[in-house]
Amino acid sequence: MRVSSEFSKYATQYSSHNIIQNKVVEKLLSLVPHQPKNILDLGCGSGALCKNILWDYQYFTGIDFAHGMLELHPKSQKIASMYGDFNDEVFFENLLQKKYDYIFSASALQWANNLEFVFQKIQSLNIPIAFAIFSANTFKTLNETAGLQPLLKSVAEIDTLQKKYFDANFEVVNYKLAFDSTRDMFKYIKQSGVSGSRKVLDYKQTKKLMEEYPINYLEFEVVFITSR
């Protein structure tokens, strides 16, 4: 297992609030040893992975269960985006009817209802994989300061599951994103989607957390799982 770190400064000129997710996509693509032609993206969102693929592929299929995100996804004669839920067994049965060279998933599988079920179904397709999954130390200091339990699975839990189903490289990258103020930081959390729409603090508790938060950055922990 490799562990590395990156530090970034929050930039207000970014039109997107998905700064870390975009970095994750770039890292994930750098780990793929060749250029697959027929690509499946699970949890494609608004198309960050698709937009960052620079090679000439034959067909790209993006799957997501958020219709609003699918409306924003790039579309062309060789790009399709469609509704699908990787928590649904029927979804994987439908995938068996098509042929893909590679399955990607960037910043989505942490929201699986049952990650082992998803890994098992993906393994049964016998297709190379490249996954990036946010893990428990994402927002570590924020959770500790607020007295909250981590929302996501730990690195150890994810590693145990992936070893059960894949022969893969496993790397952990810790990202830090710095802000000019705690107000900017909490605005980012609200607008970026990285919290999974979790809202467990009321106004007074949130204000207290903003006043007591001890550092000027957020932590993100991401595991990268890629076929050998």
Steps between C-alpha positions, in 0.01 A plus 500: 500500500634843399411815693555850362375853566405813307424850623292755308381855556132569453463732200190718478538528123404134454154485345458149642508411867626150421868587528604183682279277285672636189842428650380148580393445139839616370680267741274206414556537127877521553491152659346327197784339301334512158218676315178294509263549209163405649457663840243473779488765773299411813372808679600727213347818645524798266784342301831581671657170389370527144626859466850401615552207260729628228549187293279392210254245638228315313210541744444642847202408719435700816257368761349700788180504706485882517301626202623856555861386465422299187355809336839671543705205372663536154315324221600416145481218249756309707397619850186380675383585852212308651320430823615206707553402863800286590318394817248312284562137400298541179740777398792255489294240315443760228874570481562140402329573170774742394878486461732743676879517504526685831279596794575832668347657807628829641366634831177298495535153650535636855122554482425134422236353731705182516852535359567126517190433286622754242854357498364148462281597206779693329743210549253266329524713184872413471598843368803712606417769757614842613325632812548803723310480829490761776568344840453563872770762562329738259405801720694337786558817705150630432343176623723492809428865584125449461501163679367318192571145392650458150237456234720289270679165519857488624800426278537163674137405433523592132834323462363182654205499262699578186753224575211257520380578148782655295866457415576870517742772595388692808614855574389754759529871424437766764393838364484828690303797371574835665258791534526869580226471762284242676200659329649416159576151629144427610363650180718259307370204704140600429545556127749230403295192591790334681296470821239275343227750600568417864347759732519412868576838661256783560583867444648560846711183485626591152591852614686359801686254278604780266634700794692204649632332184876496568656494151455685170453194278283194443643149477396249236607138495461305175585141416588411141436143387630409155539168321855365487 
